């Protein structure tokens, strides 16, 4: 479920960011291409920064969850009706940063919980279920957009996926009662 939300957000951004830019800022293909670089450049810097900080602190749980919450909040902000194109792009840049930081940190979580043959089976299951979002997310976003003629509900669906991933990760990776380290 956690990985499904990450993949859904990643595909949602990858497939639909150019369309959002086209509808809110410019319909010039070259400009759409150049503007599409902004979220990914910012996300690359954020991934390095958050990953390094997570390594230095030896903490993955909150780095992951807060990245997901950032992605969710930014998707929600980008869905506000009538939002100016530049502000929407800034929000989608933050959403991209949050989702890709989650992606960068994710595999440290299951490998910390699972070991041995359980790790092999768990990682296979996570990949199988999570990568279904590669189909579901673009289809769902497109269907919502076609039916509502707006990206508002589609962006809110991506917000929900990121938020659920963040919250479930906090639940799954919590320390057992009485654990003091």
N, C-alpha and C positions, 0 to 999 in steps of 0.2 A: 504494500500500500504506500509506503514511504517513497520508494523508487518510482512508482507509478506517477505520483504527483510531480516528482522532479522531471521525469521524461515528458509528461504532459505539458508542463510549463516551458520546457526547452523546445519542444516541437511547436507549441503555440507561438512562441516568439519567432522561431526560425521560419515558419510558414507565413505568419500573418503580419510581422513587423513592416515589411515593405508595403503591404496593403494599407495599414494604418497610416503610414507616412504619406502615401498617395492620397488618401482621403482627407488628411488634416493639414498637410504642409505644402506639398507640391506633387504634380503629376509628371514631372520631367524624370525619365528613367535614370539619367546620370546623377541627378541630385538625390533621387531615392537611394541609389547605390552608395553615394558618399555619406548620406545621413545614416544609413544602416550600419555603417562602420562604427559610429559613436558608441552604441550600447556594448558592442563586443570588445572594443578597445578598453572601455571603462571596466568591463567584466574581467578582462585578462589581468588588469592591474589589481582589481579587488581579489581575484582568486589567489594571486601570489601573496598579497598582503594578509588575507584571512588565513590562508593555508600556513604561511610562516608563523603567524601569531598563534594559531592552533598548535603547531608543532612546538613552539617555544614554551607555551603554557602547559602542554601535554593534555589539553582539554579539547574534546571534539563535540560533545553533546550540545553545549550552549552555542558554540560557534555555528554549528549546523542549524539549530533551531532558530537562532536570531537571523541567520541568512534567509531562512524560509519565511520568517515573519516580515522581513524587509521586502522580499519578493511579493508576498501576499498584499501587504499594505500598498506597494507601488502598483500592482495590478489593479487594486481597488481604486486608487487615485486616478489611474489612467482611464478608468471607465466612467468618470464623471462626465455627464452630458455637457456638451458645449465647451469642454476644456480647450484652451488654445493649443495649437499644434506643437509649439516648442515646449510647453509645459507637459503635454502628453508624451513627447519624446523623452523628456527628462525622467518622467515617471517610468516609462518603459525601459529606460537605461538602468534605473534602480532595480526594476523587476528582473532584468537580465543579469545584473550583478548578483542579486540574491539567489536566483535559480542556479546560475553557474557556480557560485560558491558552494551551494548545497551539493551540486554534482561533484565538485572537487573534494569535498569532505566525506561524502557518503560512504565509500567502501571501507573507511576506517571503522565505521560503526558495526556492521555485521561481523567483520573479522575479529573485532574485540569481544563479541558476544559468543560467536560460534567457533568450534575447533574440530579438527579431525574430519571424519566422514560427514558429520553434521554441517561443517562449513562448506564442503563441496556441494552437498545437496541443497543447503540453504542459499548459496550463491547462485546455483542453477535455477532454483525456484524464483528468487528475487529477479534475476534477469528475465525469466520467462514471463512473469506477471508484469513486471515493470515495463518491459519493452512493448507490451500490448498498447501502452499509451501512445506509442509511435503511430498507431493506426487510429485509436480512439480520439486523441486530442485534435488532430487536424480535421477529422470528420465531424466531431462535435462542434468545434468552433465554426466550421463552415456551415453546418446545419443551422446553428443558432443565428449566425449572421444572415443567412438566406431567409430565414423565417421572420426575423425582427428588423432586417435592413439596418442593423446597427451592430457595433462591436461591444456595446455596453455589457450585455449579459454574458457574452463570450469571455470578455476579460474578467468578469466576476467569477465565472466558472474556473478560470485559471487561478484566480485569487484563492478560491476555495481549495483547489488542489494543493497549492503551496502551503496554505495554512494547515490543512489536515496533515500533510507530510511533516511539518514542523512540530505540531502537537503530538502526533503519534510517536515521533522520534523521542520526544521527552518522556513519554510513558514507557516505551520499550527499553530505553537506556537508563532508566532510573536505578538508583542503588537499592538493593534489598533492605528492608527494615533491619536495623541493628548493625548495618555495615558502616564502619567508622573510618575507612581510608579515603 
